[in-house]
Amino acid sequence: MATMADVARSAGVSVATVSHVLNGTRPVLPHTRQAVLDAVDALGYTPNTLARSLVTSRTRSIGLAVSAISNPYFTEILQGVEAAALEAGYSLLIADPHDDPRHERKVVQLLHERRVDGMIVAPSAEPSDLVGYLRRHAVPTVFLDRLVDARATEDSAPGDGAAGAAASPGAPCFDQVCAESAAPTALLVTHLAGLGHHRIALVAGLPGLSTTSERVSGYQEGLIAAGLAYDERLLVSGNSESTGAERATADLLALPDPPTALVTANNAMTIGALRALRRHGRSVPDDLALCCFDDFAWADLFSPRLTAIAQPSRELGARAVRVLLDRLAEPDRPARTVRLPCAFVHRTSCGCPEEPGSGTGATASSTLAEKGTAS
């Protein structure tokens, strides 16, 4: 097996120069850099990442803890994380916390014990134990998709918290990356109201998640904007999964005055709602108009085609990696929350007629400007 010294001899340079070329630790003249790379190719040299990690205290690996990896939304996020990590020269270790706070804490600890350089985590609805662990061990962390309210306190020790020692009391301790939720949900409600619906229901997600609370807020804001009264019976929880949404939708249909339009707050709950509507002999949009949060690959294949909010899932994953790399490069920088815009994908399940030339399904327009400021 070729060594770095072999590469240096072949290229006619020092071992230090080879190290600078391979690790990018110092500028090297272009012709010298090319000579080193040619020697690496000719000799089949493979860097010893374990030895390098002992010297640099870095493993060039990222831990990713995301629940429901089988969910198409999180699958696309994973693809974005993987592509961005690979481009930056990092490997990925993946764990599924199953949205269980105790299991979440365990898998994050296991990733930390594998000496990952930092973590990207989609937290559960009860992340206090997780946050405590990450703060105690000062693990560079980006929370993804779901926000956590973790702030520095006056008695925080130097270095306490993933954002380093510079956080002043009341300042966020962690970087976070998510999509807008409230305004896109409000848009779905006002769109349905504009079509003449006065009883619009929401099948909301798991209580305790920031995405759930923001989409509920957006639903209520949409009712206010449309001049519609809020009826608490029309706000039901599907617990972010298909079976729960099926039960919740059946409860809505059993009301003395059932809704004429429905918003589902994620793709799994959309499937559950459609199953309940079919079981009760209701058609979309003739009996009940439907809009959903989360677009997915086969949404355009349903009949009718699903009007949806599309999240920038791959970009969310890629942005989380870039934010984490910024944190690793500058540990004491202030924590920031980055929100990315969603798009309104206008199809026919809302009751609108088919648009000419839209057979492949998407008239998409951004609903919000991107926000990248610290908060």
Stockholm file with secondary structure:
# STOCKHOLM 1.0

chainA/1-375         MATMADVARSAGVSVATVSHVLNGTRPVLPHTRQAVLDAVDALGYTPNTLARSLVTSRTRSIGLAVSAISNPYFTEILQGVEAAALEAGYSLLIADPHDDPRHERKVVQLLHERRVDGMIVAPSAEPSDLVGYLRRHAVPTVFLDRLVDARATEDSAPGDGAAGAAASPGAPCFDQVCAESAAPTALLVTHLAGLGHHRIALVAGLPGLSTTSERVSGYQEGLIAAGLAYDERLLVSGNSESTGAERATADLLALPDPPTALVTANNAMTIGALRALRRHGRSVPDDLALCCFDDFAWADLFSPRLTAIAQPSRELGARAVRVLLDRLAEPDRPARTVRLPCAFVHRTSCGCPEEPGSGTGATASSTLAEKGTAS
#=GR chainA/1-375 SS CCCHHHHHHHHTSCHHHHHHHHHTCSCCCHHHHHHHHHHHHHHTCCCCHHHHHHHHSCCCEEEEECSCTTSHHHHHHHHHHHHHHHHTTCEEEEECCTTCHHHHHHHHHHHHHTTCSEEEECCCSCCHHHHHHHHHTTCCEEEESSCCCCBCCTTCCTTCSTTCTTCCTTSBCSEEEEECCHHHHHHHHHHHHHTTCSCEEEEECCTTCHHHHHHHHHHHHHHHHHTCCCCGGGEEECTTSHHHHHHHHHHHHTSSSCCSEEEESSHHHHHHHHHHHHHTTCCTTTTCEEEEESCCTTGGGSSSCCEEEECCHHHHHHHHHHHHHHHHHCTTSCCCEEEECCEEECCSTTSCCCCTTCTTCCCEEECSCCBCCCC
#=GC SS_cons         CCCHHHHHHHHTSCHHHHHHHHHTCSCCCHHHHHHHHHHHHHHTCCCCHHHHHHHHSCCCEEEEECSCTTSHHHHHHHHHHHHHHHHTTCEEEEECCTTCHHHHHHHHHHHHHTTCSEEEECCCSCCHHHHHHHHHTTCCEEEESSCCCCBCCTTCCTTCSTTCTTCCTTSBCSEEEEECCHHHHHHHHHHHHHTTCSCEEEEECCTTCHHHHHHHHHHHHHHHHHTCCCCGGGEEECTTSHHHHHHHHHHHHTSSSCCSEEEESSHHHHHHHHHHHHHTTCCTTTTCEEEEESCCTTGGGSSSCCEEEECCHHHHHHHHHHHHHHHHHCTTSCCCEEEECCEEECCSTTSCCCCTTCTTCCCEEECSCCBCCCC
//
